[in-house]
Amino acid sequence: MHITTYIELENQEVEEITEAKMIFATEQVNEHIIETCVEGFERSDTGEKMSSEEGIQMVFDHLKKKGIIPNGVEDFSFEMPSCERLKNSEHEEDLPQNVVITYVVA
């Protein structure tokens, strides 16, 4: 049996843990559609840039340290606002607000 656990965090929670702001990019697909994605993170204190993978690894390590994720878990996946997400610029003003970390315990 495999047990899959999903942990959903709001963007602000991820930014708090990483001490970095998410860097969003947008690309105009057509007059009404904008493609929005997370390019990475920028450290609040130093301005240093981190990839999305580095930022989420920090979140994963933090959650393991706090005991939210069991110590034996090594592999995980994540979903965050990515470049595949399309939004209608006339009806959706807000950026996507959730990051999901998934891991499996065998």
C-alpha positions as CSV (number, residue, x, y, z in Angstrom):
1,M,0.0,0.0,0.0
2,H,1.2,3.5,-0.8
3,I,-0.1,6.6,1.0
4,T,0.1,9.9,-0.9
5,T,0.1,13.1,1.1
6,Y,-0.7,16.5,-0.4
7,I,0.5,19.7,1.4
8,E,-1.0,22.9,0.0
9,L,0.6,26.2,0.9
10,E,-0.4,29.7,0.0
11,N,2.2,31.7,-1.9
12,Q,2.8,34.0,1.2
13,E,3.6,30.9,3.3
14,V,6.1,29.7,0.8
15,E,7.6,33.2,0.6
16,E,7.8,33.3,4.4
17,I,9.6,30.0,4.7
18,T,12.1,30.8,1.9
19,E,12.5,34.4,2.9
20,A,12.1,35.2,-0.7
21,K,9.5,36.7,-3.1
22,M,8.1,34.7,-6.0
23,I,9.1,36.2,-9.3
24,F,6.1,36.0,-11.7
25,A,6.4,36.4,-15.5
26,T,3.6,37.0,-17.9
27,E,3.3,36.5,-21.6
28,Q,0.5,38.0,-23.7
29,V,-0.9,35.1,-25.8
30,N,-3.6,37.1,-27.4
31,E,-5.8,40.1,-26.6
32,H,-7.7,38.3,-23.8
33,I,-5.3,35.6,-22.6
34,I,-2.2,36.0,-20.5
35,E,0.2,33.1,-19.6
36,T,1.5,33.4,-16.1
37,C,4.3,31.5,-14.5
38,V,6.8,31.5,-11.6
39,E,10.3,32.1,-12.9
40,G,11.9,31.6,-9.5
41,F,12.5,33.4,-6.2
42,E,14.4,36.5,-5.1
43,R,15.8,36.6,-1.6
44,S,14.4,39.5,0.4
45,D,17.7,40.3,2.2
46,T,20.3,39.9,-0.5
47,G,18.4,40.1,-3.8
48,E,19.9,36.7,-4.7
49,K,17.9,34.8,-7.3
50,M,16.9,31.1,-6.8
51,S,15.3,28.6,-9.1
52,S,11.8,27.3,-8.4
53,E,13.4,23.9,-7.6
54,E,15.8,25.5,-5.0
55,G,13.0,27.4,-3.3
56,I,10.7,24.4,-3.1
57,Q,13.6,22.2,-1.8
58,M,14.0,24.8,1.0
59,V,10.2,24.5,1.8
60,F,10.5,20.7,1.8
61,D,13.5,20.7,4.1
62,H,11.8,23.1,6.5
63,L,8.6,21.0,6.6
64,K,10.8,17.9,7.4
65,K,12.6,19.8,10.1
66,K,9.3,20.8,11.7
67,G,8.1,17.1,11.6
68,I,5.3,17.8,9.1
69,I,6.9,15.6,6.6
70,P,8.4,12.3,8.0
71,N,12.2,12.1,8.1
72,G,12.3,9.0,5.9
73,V,10.7,10.8,2.9
74,E,13.4,11.7,0.3
75,D,11.5,12.2,-2.9
76,F,8.7,14.6,-3.6
77,S,7.0,16.5,-6.4
78,F,5.5,19.9,-6.5
79,E,3.0,22.0,-8.4
80,M,3.0,25.7,-8.5
81,P,1.8,28.4,-10.8
82,S,3.5,27.4,-13.9
83,C,3.7,28.5,-17.5
84,E,1.1,26.0,-18.6
85,R,-1.6,27.9,-16.6
86,L,-3.6,30.3,-18.8
87,K,-5.8,33.0,-17.4
88,N,-8.3,35.3,-18.9
89,S,-7.0,38.9,-18.4
90,E,-10.5,40.4,-18.4
91,H,-11.9,38.2,-15.6
92,E,-9.0,37.0,-13.5
93,E,-6.9,39.8,-12.0
94,D,-5.1,37.8,-9.2
95,L,-2.1,35.6,-9.6
96,P,-2.5,31.9,-8.7
97,Q,-2.1,31.6,-4.9
98,N,-1.2,27.9,-4.1
99,V,1.8,25.6,-4.1
100,V,1.2,21.9,-3.6
101,I,3.9,19.5,-2.4
102,T,3.2,15.8,-2.8
103,Y,5.1,12.7,-1.3
104,V,4.4,9.0,-1.1
105,V,5.0,6.7,1.9
106,A,5.3,3.1,0.9
